[in-house]
Amino acid sequence: MMGFHDTLSAYFPNAREGAAFTLAVVNYLAGKGFTPENTLFGHSTCVDEVCRTVTKFAAHYGESFVLGGLAGIPFSGDAGFGAYAQHVPDRGNLLVLYGSHIAIGRDGEIGRIHRPGQESHSMACGAAYAALKWLESYDGPDGSPIPLGDIRTHQMNYIKTIFAANSQRILSADNRTVESINLLYEHIHALMTSIAGTYLASSQGERIALIGGVMVHGPDKGHFEPRDTIFLRKSGKPVTFLERILKEQ
């Protein structure tokens, strides 16, 4: 039977222990002038409390601005990002962590997490799991949008719409849970880079560092698989520094 590290290596081969990855990013950005005094940390990660402990950016940079909702999707949108940017120190920097998340148990089981104080396991990402279970019984047309409903349902129904539009990809995957998380990451990445780019076009020249990937909750430690690390400036092309970060660890 596969254990945690076997499953981690199989599905998230570039995952790094969260604290070590954080330090590598902090050191790189320090060379670019990102300091605790001039940088405001923001995140578009799932509202699940376990997502707050995977990386340690808040320990380095202080209080954070929340950009994401269920599953990590940046539901705050352009308005939320604009509000976040208004809180940054003058001539300062924006550092945004974004992505989806998943749990892997000690025995290698995907999707289940043992939370403190609970005898039984629960799901992570719970919203993705619920949407997947819904998709597996869904008999509507492929790609059909789901009515978003009112404030109580629109985030969950938005996730269902993403899954319905990609039903064949998910349902034909060798591991539907992992495929769902990968799909969510791609969607979050596309939205987050678009939102950041829109803001930068009208900004006063602030610099933005975007750190995108998948959070993996393990039985002992949290891991983070970085997939996109992008340095944005108003003048100049985006710079990808993922290779540099991975090499430093």
N, C-alpha and C positions, 0 to 999 in steps of 0.2 A: 504494500500500500504506500502511496506517495505521502510524504510529510509536507510540512509548510514550505521548506526551502525548495523541495522538488517542484511543487506547484508554482511557487514564485518564479523559479528559473524557467519553467515551461511557458508561462503566460506573460510574465513581466521580466524579461531577461536583463533589462537595464535598470531595474529597481535598486535604489540605494537606501541605506539606513537613514531615516529622516533627519536626525540631528547632524550627521556627517555631511549630508547633502546641503543642508541649510548653511553650514559653515563654509563650504566650498563656494556657494553663491555669494555669501556675505563678503568673503575675501575678494572675490572677483569684482564685485560692485564697489568695494572700498577703493579699488584702484581706478574706478570711474568717478569717484567723488561722492558716492552714496554713503552717508553717515547717519547715525541715529538722530542727529540734530536736524538734518535737512531732508529726511525721507519719511514719507507716510506710507505705511503698509496697508494694502487693501487685499481682500480675497473674495473670489467667486468660487467658493467650495460649498458643499452641501451643508445644510443647517444642522446636521447630525453632530452632536457634541464631540464624538470621537475624532472628527476631522480637525479639531483645534489642537490636538496633541501630536500629530504625525510629524509636522515640521516645526521649527523653533524660531520662525521669523519674528513673531511677536516678542520673544524674549530679547531679541537684538534691537528691534526698532520701536518697541512700545505698542501702544494701543493701535487697533486696526479698524478699518472701515469695511463694513459688510456690503458686498455687491451681489452676492448670490442667494438663491433660494433652494427649493427642493432639487436634489441631485447635483447641485452646483451651477445650475444655469443662471446666467447673469440677468435675472428678472428686473433688477433696478434699471437696466438699460442706459440710454444716453443721459437721462436726467440724473440718475444715481451716480454715474461716473463723473458728470459735471460737478455735482455736489461734493464728491470725494476730492476732486482736484482743487476745489476752492478751499479745502482745509489744509492743503500742503503748505509748508513754510515758504516764504518768499524766495524765489529763484531755487526752489527745492526740487525734489525728485519723487516720482510715484513708483512704487514697487507692488506689483499685482501677482498674487498666486491664484491659479485657477485650475479647474479640472474636476474629474469624476472620482469616485472612490468605491472600494470593494474590500471585503474581508476574506481572509484565508485562515482556516483553523489549524490547530497543531497537527491534525491528521491529514491536512491537505484539502479538506472540504472547502469548496468555494462558496462565499456568500454569507456564511454564518459567523457571528461574533459572540463571544461570551462576555457580557458587560458586567462590571462590578455590581454585586448585590443581587444578581439574577441567577437562578438555578438553571434555567433553560437558555438556549441560544436565541438570539434575534438576528435580523437581517441587516446587512450593510452592502450596498445601499438599499435601504428599505423602500424608497420611492421607485427605484429601478426594478426591484423585485416585484412590487405590486403591479407595475406597468407590464412587466413580462408575463405575469400570471394572467393579467387581463388579455394580453395579446394572444396567448395560447388558446383562449376560448373565443376570441373575436372572430366574427363571421361577416364583417362588413367588407366593402371593396378596398383593395390594396391602395394605400395612400389617401384614403378618405379623411378629411380633417374632422377632428372631434370638437363639438361645440365646447368652448372654454367655460361657459357657465359664469357664475358670480365669483366674488372674491374667495369664497371657500373652496372652490374646485378648479380654478383656472390653471394653477401651476401643475397639478397632477394631470389635468386633461391635456395640457401642452406637451407633457412628456409622452402621453399616450399617442398624440398625433405624430410625434417623431418616430415612435416605434411602429405605428401603423404604416407610415410612409416607407419604412424599411423592413417590413414584415418578412419578406423572403430571405433577406440577409440574416436576420436574427434566427428565424425558425430553422434554417438550413445549416447553422453553425454547429461545430462539434461541441461547443460549450456556449449555450445561449446566454448564460449570465455574464460571462466574460465579453461576449460580443455586444451585449447591451451596454456594458460599461465603456467599451471602446467607441461605440456609436455616440454615446453621450459625450465622451471627451471631444470627439471631432466636432460635434455641434457646439459645445461650449467654446472650443478654440476658435471656430469661425466667428461666433458672436463677439467674443472678447476682443479679438484682434480688430474686428470691424468697429466696435465701440471706441476702442483706444485710438484707432486711426482717425475716426471722425473728430474726436476731441482734439487730438494733436494738431489737426489742420487749422483749428481756430484758436489754439492756445497761445500763450505768451512765450513759449519756448521751453517749457518744462521737459524733462527727460523721463521716459517711462521704461521700466524693466518689467517684462512679462515672463512669468515662469509657469508653464503649463505642463500638466502631467496627470498621472493616476495615483491617488493615495491608496496604499495597501495596508490594511490593519492586520497585524499578526497577533499571535498569542502572547508575545512578549514586547515587541517593538513595532513601531510604525515604519513603513518604508514608502518611498516616493519614486515612481518611475518618471523621470523628466522626458518629455517628448518635444517640447518647443520652448526654447529660452531666447527671447528676442529683446534687443536693446533698441528703443525708438528715440529718435531726435527729430525736431522739426526740420532741420536741415541735414541732409544726408540720408542714405539708404538704411533700412533696418539691418541690424547686425545680429546674427545668430551665434550664440556662444555656448551651445550645448556640448560640443566636442571638447572645448576647453574645460568645462566643469567636470565632465566625466573623466578627463585625463588627470585632473588634480586629486581625484579620490583614490 
